[in-house]
Amino acid sequence: MPEYFYPFDSGPGTTVTSAQWSHMTSMWQTDGVRAPRAGEPDPLGASVTGQDMTITLAPGHATVQGHHYHSDAPQNVVVGPNTGTAPRIDRITVRLDRTAQRIQIAYLTGTPGAKPLPPTLSQGQDGIVDVPLARVIVAPQAGAIRPADVIDERVFALTQAVYANAGARQVAPEMPVPGKIAYLQDEQRLELRTESAWVPLSPGPWNPLPLPHDVKAHGGSPSWRIVNGEVHLSGSVERKDGRDFNPADSWLLATLPQAAQPHYMRSFICATSRNDKANNSIRIDVTSNSDPYPGQLQAMVLSPVKWIYLDAIRFAVDTTPPPARNGGWDEISKAAYEAAAKAVQEATRAAQEAARKAAEEAANANSGKPPPDPDPEKDPADKDSMPVARNVISIARREVGYHEGRNSDGHWNNQEKYAPQVPGLEWAQGQAWCHVFVSWAFQAAGAKSLAPVTASCATGVDWFKQRGRWSDYPVVGGVVYYGDGGGEHVGICVAYTEDTITTVEGNTNDNGSSEGDGVYLRTRPRKSDRIYGYGIPAYPEGVVLADPARKGQKGVVFFANQADERDIPAGRSAASSGGSGGDSGTGYEPFPGEAWFKSAPNSPIITAMGRRLVEEGCGAYEQGPGPQWMDADRESVRRWQKKLGNSPEYCDGWFGPKQWAALKVPQVIGK
């Protein structure tokens, strides 16, 4: 059996074929672009001026099947015209041609189509191998290639490196690229490079959490560790003197070491106990590493508690501060907060309901009216799902804090998760995506037919106008358009006051740009010249708006100066109108007692009651309804009593238990 060995300066190993060299080199070097380094920060990176059809590739090195490619000067690639009516996706590659014995830059032209696909990369067919550099989206009749049209596809040639420690790795000549693995000898662990940080591939050890002098461990030592780029806390604490944490002060519970301190303040809802019974939750803030008191766990105590549990505290760490985002939440903190807050809310509702039942029984005993049915008839179709508008807003709000992807140079690149999830908009990946986000939100709420499915703001404006559903006034759950003709930017209006509107917008930023980096909650001047107008979705439960021209129309709740999602009428959900969105409800409001109404209460229950009276055609309101009990509420109740066919003595404008049960007022959250 013959043996081969090479390369050597003399002897049989001096002759090396191209195939032998390729086989040898590919054993230690994968295909791809050489990692960025000093003097070559963006190897073979594609850039455009946005003024013409030219793409410029930076100098750089690449490896293809063990063969080396090097370009020492910028190269220009001219994109061919797209004379059709549909978009096209092209590709730029480093191409190895084994037959021609050469490597060079190749431009692969795609085929236009409603859902265009990029050209297929050759992987050895006919001796051709492609290493991708970029995708290029060519719009119909395009006269220039924009930065957003060029999508980075570079794959960096990876090697496994060994360093003494993280400090030695920090001063290494090569820049880190995503996917690279390093072994740190001092720490005896492997780390993986992500887009922005080195993260351990195995959990770090639990470390004791430093506690202040007046706090001690309860039921196990409080600890911290870092797991795949996340700080995890565990354990619980109590006061050393055995007394309660009282609500008079903000309590320092512990201080995180520098390695585990966040770059901006995080807030969490954590469980507490008192007298061996779980009784409440509290907020704990973790201060940032730039705070005068960095890394502190500060508890905001609202009622006396004895033990505080830290297990809900988890947050991401990074080597560089993340971009600012509204509210400062990361996804982990936000999820932990919402889960804990929901548990607290449900416990509070249960206690409130028990108190109201007691009050109801006392009121029934003194009212002289028949007691309520023990189990009044329910209407699941109206009860078990939230209104469509509220569902759209809820889904949009949950996306606040999401960010599009980045290129290897750290710049935002319009790569987001929404376009691939909206049938017909897959091609819009890499484009400006503000309207894609709006279309996605309505689709996710099971209400796709209520808003245009488009990536174009101008098309969205036309869609609403053609259907006669356009207004110059704010609409809760409406689609607000900005700029000349509404073609610049778009968002979902979630609330308005006399002076402002509050929106959830995709592809914006903290400055309210129409070409941003993520999903943000924005507050803008209501009378701004930049606002072009509002599309009015045909929500099955009706719409809340400020347009005086629509006041009194069927399905319209008019609030001139202020409204938000709490004012959306209870009614048909997406499920009951043919969609698939909606969350389960919690039932109807129990009868609060006749005496409660006679006390002229100010409560969201009155607002919910008024909306139901309006839906039943019994409303006597000039504007609203609102939370304050007024003469208009009593007159509306009187009309409801007459509609039920009650005798005159029971049509006095004060609810009895059966009259209230028949109205089916949806249970109010946060009374």
C-alpha positions in Angstrom: 0.0 0.0 0.0 1.7 3.3 -1.1 2.4 6.0 1.5 2.3 9.8 0.9 3.9 12.5 2.8 4.4 16.2 2.1 5.4 19.0 1.9 9.2 18.7 2.4 12.2 20.7 0.9 13.8 17.6 -0.6 13.0 14.0 -1.3 9.7 12.4 -2.4 7.7 14.9 -0.5 8.7 17.9 -2.5 5.9 17.5 -5.1 2.4 18.3 -3.8 -0.7 18.3 -6.0 -3.6 20.7 -5.7 -5.8 17.9 -4.5 -3.3 16.8 -1.8 -2.9 20.4 -0.6 -6.6 20.9 -0.4 -7.1 17.7 1.6 -4.3 18.6 4.0 -5.4 22.2 4.6 -9.1 21.5 5.0 -8.3 19.3 8.0 -7.5 22.3 10.1 -9.4 25.2 8.3 -13.1 25.3 7.4 -14.4 27.1 4.4 -15.1 30.8 4.9 -13.8 34.3 5.2 -10.7 34.9 7.4 -11.8 36.5 10.7 -11.5 40.3 11.1 -8.3 41.6 12.6 -6.4 44.9 13.0 -6.1 46.6 9.6 -8.8 44.4 8.1 -11.9 45.1 10.2 -14.5 44.1 7.6 -12.9 41.4 5.3 -14.8 41.0 2.0 -17.7 43.0 3.4 -20.2 44.4 1.0 -21.2 48.1 1.0 -23.1 50.5 -1.2 -23.6 54.2 -1.5 -27.3 54.0 -2.2 -26.8 56.2 -5.3 -26.2 53.6 -8.1 -26.2 49.8 -8.8 -22.6 49.3 -7.6 -21.6 47.1 -4.7 -18.1 47.5 -3.3 -16.3 44.5 -1.6 -13.6 45.3 1.0 -10.2 43.6 0.8 -9.8 40.3 2.6 -8.8 36.6 2.7 -10.9 33.4 2.4 -10.4 29.7 2.3 -12.3 27.4 -0.1 -11.7 23.6 0.2 -8.3 24.2 1.6 -7.3 26.7 -1.1 -6.5 30.3 -0.2 -8.0 33.5 -1.7 -6.7 37.0 -1.1 -7.9 40.4 -2.4 -5.7 43.4 -1.4 -7.9 46.2 -2.8 -11.6 47.1 -2.9 -13.5 45.5 -5.8 -16.7 46.9 -7.5 -19.5 44.6 -8.6 -22.2 46.0 -10.8 -25.7 44.7 -10.3 -27.7 43.9 -13.5 -31.0 45.7 -14.0 -34.4 44.1 -13.0 -36.7 45.1 -15.8 -39.6 42.9 -14.6 -42.4 43.6 -12.2 -41.4 41.3 -9.3 -38.4 41.5 -6.9 -35.2 39.4 -7.5 -32.6 38.1 -5.1 -29.0 37.7 -6.2 -25.9 36.5 -4.5 -22.2 37.4 -4.3 -19.8 34.5 -3.6 -16.1 33.6 -3.5 -16.0 30.8 -6.2 -13.5 28.0 -6.6 -13.3 26.6 -10.1 -11.2 23.4 -10.0 -11.2 23.0 -13.8 -9.9 26.5 -14.3 -7.6 26.3 -11.3 -8.6 29.6 -9.9 -10.7 31.4 -7.2 -12.5 34.7 -7.9 -15.5 36.8 -6.9 -18.7 35.6 -8.6 -22.1 37.4 -9.0 -25.1 35.0 -9.2 -28.3 36.5 -10.7 -31.6 35.2 -9.3 -35.0 34.8 -10.9 -37.7 37.5 -10.3 -40.9 36.3 -8.6 -43.6 37.1 -6.1 -41.7 35.0 -3.6 -38.2 35.1 -5.1 -35.5 32.7 -3.9 -31.7 33.3 -4.0 -29.6 31.3 -6.5 -28.4 27.9 -5.2 -24.8 27.7 -4.0 -22.6 25.2 -5.8 -21.0 22.7 -3.5 -18.8 20.6 -5.8 -20.9 20.2 -8.8 -18.7 20.3 -11.9 -15.8 21.2 -9.7 -17.4 24.5 -8.6 -17.6 25.4 -4.8 -19.2 28.7 -3.6 -18.6 30.4 -0.3 -21.3 33.1 0.2 -20.6 36.7 0.9 -23.9 38.6 0.5 -27.5 38.5 -0.8 -28.7 41.4 -2.9 -32.4 42.2 -3.1 -33.1 44.0 -6.5 -36.5 45.7 -6.6 -38.4 46.0 -9.9 -37.0 48.9 -12.0 -34.5 49.7 -9.3 -32.1 52.5 -10.1 -29.9 52.1 -7.0 -29.1 49.5 -4.4 -29.8 50.6 -0.8 -27.9 49.5 2.2 -31.0 47.6 3.4 -31.0 45.6 0.1 -27.6 44.0 0.9 -27.7 41.1 3.4 -24.5 39.9 4.9 -24.1 36.1 4.3 -20.4 35.7 5.2 -19.3 32.6 7.1 -16.0 33.0 8.9 -13.4 30.3 8.7 -13.3 28.9 12.2 -10.4 27.5 14.2 -10.2 26.2 17.7 -7.9 28.3 19.8 -6.2 27.7 23.2 -5.5 30.6 25.5 -4.0 30.8 29.0 -7.0 32.9 30.2 -9.6 35.4 29.1 -6.9 38.2 29.4 -4.6 36.5 27.0 -7.6 36.0 24.6 -8.4 39.6 24.8 -5.0 40.7 23.3 -4.9 38.0 20.6 -4.4 39.5 17.1 -7.5 37.9 15.6 -10.9 39.4 16.3 -13.6 37.0 17.7 -16.3 35.8 15.3 -19.6 34.0 16.1 -19.1 30.2 16.4 -15.5 30.2 17.4 -14.6 28.0 20.4 -11.8 28.8 22.8 -10.3 26.8 25.6 -9.1 28.8 28.7 -6.4 26.7 30.4 -6.5 28.6 33.8 -10.3 28.2 34.1 -10.3 24.7 32.5 -13.4 25.4 30.4 -14.6 25.9 26.9 -16.3 29.1 25.7 -18.3 29.8 22.6 -18.3 33.2 20.8 -21.8 34.6 20.1 -22.6 37.8 18.1 -21.5 40.0 21.0 -19.9 37.9 23.8 -18.0 34.8 24.9 -20.3 32.5 26.8 -19.4 29.3 28.8 -20.5 26.0 27.4 -21.1 24.6 30.8 -22.5 26.2 34.0 -20.1 27.9 36.3 -20.1 27.0 40.0 -22.5 28.4 42.6 -20.8 31.3 44.4 -21.8 32.7 47.8 -23.8 35.9 47.5 -22.3 38.8 49.6 -24.9 39.9 52.2 -25.0 43.1 54.2 -24.5 43.1 58.0 -28.2 43.1 58.9 -29.3 40.3 56.5 -28.6 36.5 56.7 -29.4 33.4 54.8 -32.7 31.6 55.2 -33.0 27.9 54.3 -29.7 27.6 52.3 -26.9 29.9 51.4 -28.0 32.6 48.8 -25.7 32.1 45.7 -25.1 33.3 42.2 -23.6 31.7 39.1 -23.3 32.4 35.4 -24.9 29.9 33.0 -24.4 30.4 29.3 -24.3 34.1 29.6 -27.1 34.5 32.2 -26.7 35.4 35.9 -28.8 33.0 38.0 -29.6 33.6 41.7 -30.9 31.1 44.3 -31.8 31.0 47.9 -33.7 33.2 50.3 -32.8 35.8 53.0 -34.2 37.2 56.2 -33.2 39.9 58.8 -30.5 38.9 61.3 -32.6 40.2 64.2 -35.5 38.0 63.2 -37.9 40.9 62.6 -40.0 41.6 59.5 -38.7 43.6 56.5 -41.1 46.5 57.0 -42.4 48.8 54.3 -40.9 51.9 55.8 -37.6 51.4 54.1 -35.9 50.2 50.8 -33.9 47.2 51.9 -30.4 46.2 50.7 -30.5 42.4 50.4 -27.1 41.6 48.8 -24.5 43.0 46.4 -23.4 41.1 43.2 -19.7 41.0 42.4 -18.5 42.9 39.3 -18.6 39.9 37.0 -22.3 39.5 37.6 -23.5 43.1 37.6 -25.9 44.1 34.8 -25.2 47.0 32.4 -28.5 48.7 33.2 -31.0 48.3 36.1 -33.1 45.2 36.1 -36.4 44.8 38.0 -38.0 41.6 39.2 -41.1 40.4 41.1 -40.0 37.9 43.8 -42.0 35.7 46.2 -42.0 36.3 49.9 -43.3 34.5 53.0 -44.5 35.4 56.5 -45.4 33.1 59.4 -44.7 30.0 57.3 -47.3 31.0 54.7 -46.7 32.5 51.3 -48.5 35.9 51.4 -47.2 38.3 48.8 -44.6 39.4 46.2 -42.3 42.3 46.2 -40.2 44.1 43.6 -36.4 43.8 43.7 -34.2 46.2 41.6 -30.7 45.2 40.6 -28.6 48.3 40.1 -26.3 48.6 37.1 -22.6 48.5 37.1 -22.5 52.3 36.4 -24.7 53.1 39.4 -23.1 54.8 42.4 -24.0 51.6 44.3 -23.4 49.0 41.6 -24.9 45.5 41.7 -27.1 46.0 44.7 -30.3 44.0 45.2 -32.8 46.6 46.6 -36.2 45.4 47.8 -39.3 47.6 47.5 -41.4 46.3 50.4 -45.1 47.2 50.4 -46.3 45.1 53.4 -44.4 43.4 56.2 -42.6 40.2 55.0 -40.2 37.8 56.8 -38.4 35.9 54.1 -37.6 37.0 50.5 -36.8 34.4 47.8 -34.3 35.3 45.1 -34.8 32.4 42.6 -36.8 34.5 40.1 -33.8 36.7 39.4 -32.2 35.9 36.1 -30.7 38.2 33.5 -28.3 38.2 30.6 -24.7 39.5 30.9 -22.6 40.8 28.1 -19.1 42.3 27.5 -20.6 45.5 26.1 -23.7 47.5 27.1 -26.7 46.6 25.0 -28.6 49.4 23.1 -31.0 51.4 25.1 -34.6 50.2 25.0 -37.8 51.5 26.5 -38.3 50.4 30.1 -34.9 48.7 30.4 -36.4 45.2 30.3 -34.7 42.2 28.8 -36.8 39.3 27.7 -35.9 37.2 30.8 -36.7 39.9 33.3 -39.9 40.8 31.5 -41.1 37.2 31.4 -40.3 36.7 35.1 -42.1 39.9 36.0 -45.2 39.0 34.0 -45.4 35.5 35.4 -45.0 36.7 39.0 -47.3 39.7 38.5 -50.0 37.4 37.1 -49.8 35.1 40.1 -50.1 38.1 42.5 -53.0 39.5 40.5 -54.9 36.3 40.6 -54.5 36.0 44.3 -55.6 39.6 44.8 -58.7 39.0 42.6 -59.6 35.9 44.7 -59.5 38.0 47.9 -61.5 40.8 46.4 -64.1 38.5 45.1 -64.5 36.9 48.5 -65.0 40.4 50.0 -67.5 41.4 47.4 -69.5 38.2 47.9 -69.8 39.0 51.6 -70.9 42.5 50.8 -73.4 41.2 48.3 -75.0 38.9 50.8 -75.3 41.7 53.3 -76.8 44.0 50.7 -79.3 41.3 49.6 -80.4 40.8 53.1 -81.4 44.5 53.4 -82.6 45.2 49.8 -85.9 43.4 49.9 -85.2 42.2 46.4 -84.8 38.5 45.3 -81.4 37.0 45.9 -79.2 36.3 42.9 -79.1 32.9 41.3 -76.4 30.7 42.9 -75.0 29.9 39.5 -76.3 32.4 36.9 -76.3 31.4 33.3 -73.1 32.1 31.4 -72.5 32.9 27.7 -69.1 31.3 26.8 -68.9 32.9 23.4 -68.9 36.4 24.9 -67.0 35.5 28.1 -64.0 33.3 27.3 -62.0 35.6 24.9 -60.8 39.2 25.1 -62.0 41.7 22.5 -60.1 41.7 19.3 -58.7 45.2 19.6 -57.4 44.5 23.1 -55.8 41.2 21.8 -54.1 43.1 19.0 -52.7 45.7 21.4 -51.7 43.0 23.9 -49.8 41.0 21.3 -48.1 44.2 20.0 -47.1 45.3 23.5 -45.5 42.0 24.2 -43.0 42.6 21.4 -41.7 45.8 22.9 -37.9 45.3 23.4 -37.4 43.0 20.4 -34.5 44.0 18.1 -33.6 43.1 14.6 -30.3 41.4 13.8 -26.9 42.8 13.4 -24.1 42.4 10.8 -20.7 41.2 11.9 -19.7 44.8 12.1 -22.4 45.5 14.7 -24.7 47.4 12.5 -28.5 46.7 12.4 -29.5 44.8 9.3 -33.3 44.7 9.0 -33.3 40.9 9.6 -36.3 40.3 11.8 -38.7 37.5 12.7 -42.0 38.9 11.5 -41.7 38.8 7.6 -41.2 35.0 7.4 -44.3 34.5 9.6 -46.7 36.5 7.4 -47.7 34.6 4.2 -47.0 36.8 1.2 -44.5 39.0 3.0 -41.6 36.5 3.2 -39.8 38.5 0.4 -39.7 41.6 2.6 -37.1 40.1 4.9 -34.2 42.6 5.0 -36.5 45.5 4.0 -37.9 48.3 6.2 -40.4 46.4 8.3 -42.7 48.8 10.2 -45.8 47.7 8.3 -44.7 44.1 8.3 -44.9 44.3 12.1 -48.4 45.7 12.0 -49.6 43.0 9.6 -48.0 40.4 11.8 -49.7 41.7 15.0 -53.2 41.5 13.4 -52.4 38.0 12.0 -51.2 36.8 15.4 -54.4 38.1 17.0 -56.5 36.1 14.5 -57.6 39.3 12.8 -55.7 39.3 9.6 -58.7 40.5 7.6 -59.0 43.7 9.7 -55.7 45.3 8.4 -53.8 45.3 5.1 -51.2 42.6 4.6 -48.4 44.7 3.1 -44.9 46.0 3.6 -45.9 49.4 2.1 -47.3 52.2 4.2 -48.8 53.9 1.2 -50.6 50.7 0.2 -51.9 50.5 3.8 -53.3 54.0 3.6 -55.1 53.2 0.4 -56.5 50.0 1.8 -58.3 51.7 4.7 -59.4 54.7 2.5 -61.0 52.4 -0.1 -63.1 50.8 2.6 -64.2 54.1 4.1 -62.4 53.4 7.4 -60.1 56.4 7.7 -60.0 59.2 10.2 -57.9 62.3 11.2 -58.6 61.5 14.9 -57.0 58.8 17.1 -58.4 55.3 17.3 -57.6 52.8 20.1 -56.3 49.8 18.3 -56.1 51.8 15.1 -53.3 51.9 12.6 -51.5 55.3 12.6 -49.6 56.5 9.5 -46.9 59.1 9.4 -45.2 61.4 6.8 -46.2 62.7 3.4 -49.3 60.7 2.3 -48.8 58.3 5.2 -46.0 56.6 3.3 -43.1 57.1 5.8 -43.9 55.0 8.9 -46.7 53.2 10.7 -47.6 51.9 14.2 -50.5 50.7 16.3 -52.3 53.3 18.5 -52.9 51.9 22.0 -54.0 55.1 23.8 -54.5 58.8 23.5 -55.0 61.9 25.6 -55.9 65.5 24.6 -52.2 66.2 23.8 -50.5 62.8 23.0 -50.9 59.4 21.4 -49.2 56.3 22.7 -48.2 53.7 20.1 -46.4 50.4 19.6 -44.1 50.7 16.5 -41.8 48.3 14.7 -38.5 49.4 13.0 -38.1 52.5 15.1 -35.9 53.5 18.0 -35.7 55.8 21.0 -35.7 58.8 18.8 -38.9 57.7 16.9 -37.1 57.2 13.6 -38.9 55.5 10.7 -35.8 53.4 10.1 -34.8 52.1 13.5 -33.8 48.8 15.1 -36.7 47.3 17.0 -40.1 47.4 18.6 -40.7 50.4 20.9 -43.5 51.9 22.9 -43.7 55.6 21.8 -45.5 58.6 23.0 -45.9 61.3 20.3 -47.7 64.7 20.1 -51.3 64.1 19.0 -51.4 67.2 16.8 -48.0 66.6 15.2 -47.7 67.6 11.5 -46.0 64.2 11.0 -49.2 62.3 11.7 -51.1 61.7 8.5 -54.1 59.9 9.8 -55.6 56.7 11.2 -56.9 53.5 9.7 -59.9 52.1 11.6 -60.0 48.3 11.8 -63.6 46.9 11.7 -63.3 45.3 15.1 -66.4 43.1 15.8 -66.8 44.6 19.3 -66.8 48.2 18.0 -64.1 50.9 18.1 -63.0 53.6 20.6 -62.1 56.8 18.8 -62.1 60.6 19.1 -63.7 61.5 15.7 -66.7 63.7 16.4 -68.1 62.9 12.9 -68.5 59.2 13.9 -70.1 60.0 17.3 -73.4 58.1 17.7 -72.7 55.6 14.9 -73.3 51.9 15.5 -70.3 50.2 17.0 -68.5 53.5 18.0 -67.6 54.5 21.6 -66.7 58.2 21.5 -64.1 59.7 23.8 -62.9 63.2 22.6 -60.0 63.7 24.9 -58.7 60.5 26.5 -59.1 56.7 26.0 -57.0 53.5 26.1 -57.5 49.8 25.8 -59.6 49.6 29.0 -62.3 51.5 27.2 -62.6 48.9 24.4 -66.1 47.4 24.6 -66.5 43.8 25.8 -68.0 41.8 23.0 -67.2 39.3 20.2 -63.7 38.0 20.2 -61.5 36.9 17.4 -62.6 33.4 18.1 -66.3 34.2 17.8 -65.8 36.2 14.6 -63.8 33.6 12.8 -60.3 34.3 14.0 -58.0 32.3 16.3 -56.7 34.9 18.8 -57.9 35.7 22.3 -57.1 34.8 25.9 -59.5 33.2 28.3 -61.6 35.6 30.4 -62.4 35.4 34.1 -66.2 35.6 34.2 -68.6 38.3 35.1 -68.7 40.9 37.8 -70.6 39.7 40.9 -73.4 42.0 42.1 -71.8 44.7 44.3 -75.0 45.5 46.1 -77.6 48.3 45.7 -76.0 50.4 48.5 -72.7 50.4 46.5 -74.4 52.1 43.5 -76.2 54.6 45.8 -72.8 55.7 47.2 -71.9 57.2 43.8 -68.8 55.1 43.3 -65.9 55.9 41.0 -64.8 52.5 39.6 -63.9 50.7 36.4 -66.9 48.5 37.2 -69.1 51.5 36.3 -67.3 51.9 33.0 -67.7 48.2 32.1 -71.4 48.4 33.2 -72.0 51.4 31.0 -70.4 49.8 27.9 -72.8 46.8 28.3 -75.8 49.1 28.6 -74.7 50.9 25.4 -74.3 47.5 23.7 -77.9 46.6 24.8 -79.2 49.8 23.3 -80.0 51.3 26.7 -77.2 54.0 26.9 -78.2 57.5 27.9 -74.7 59.0 27.7 -73.7 62.1 25.9 -70.0 61.0 26.1 -68.5 57.9 27.6 -69.5 56.0 29.7 -66.8 56.6 32.4 -65.9 55.3 35.8 -67.9 57.9 37.9 -71.5 57.0 38.6 -73.7 59.8 37.3 -77.4 60.5 36.5 -76.8 59.2 33.0 -75.8 55.8 34.5 -79.0 55.6 36.5 -81.1 56.6 33.5 -79.4 53.9 31.5 -80.1 51.3 34.2 -83.7 52.4 34.2 -83.9 51.7 30.5 -82.4 48.3 31.0 -84.9 47.5 33.7 -87.7 48.4 31.3 -86.2 46.3 28.5 -86.2 43.3 30.9 -90.0 43.8 31.3 -89.8 44.6 35.0 -92.8 46.2 36.7 -92.6 50.0 37.4 -91.6 49.6 41.0 -88.5 47.7 39.9 -87.5 50.3 37.2 -86.1 52.8 39.6 -82.5 53.0 38.2 -81.0 50.9 41.0 -79.9 47.4 40.2 -81.3 44.3 41.8 -79.2 41.1 41.8 -81.1 39.4 38.9 -81.1 42.6 36.8 -77.3 42.8 37.3 -76.8 39.2 36.5 -78.8 39.5 33.3 -76.5 42.4 32.1 -73.4 40.1 32.3 -70.8 42.8 33.0 -67.4 41.3 32.2 -65.1 41.0 35.2 -62.8 44.0 35.5 -59.0 43.6 36.0 -57.4 45.9 38.5 -60.4 47.4 40.4 
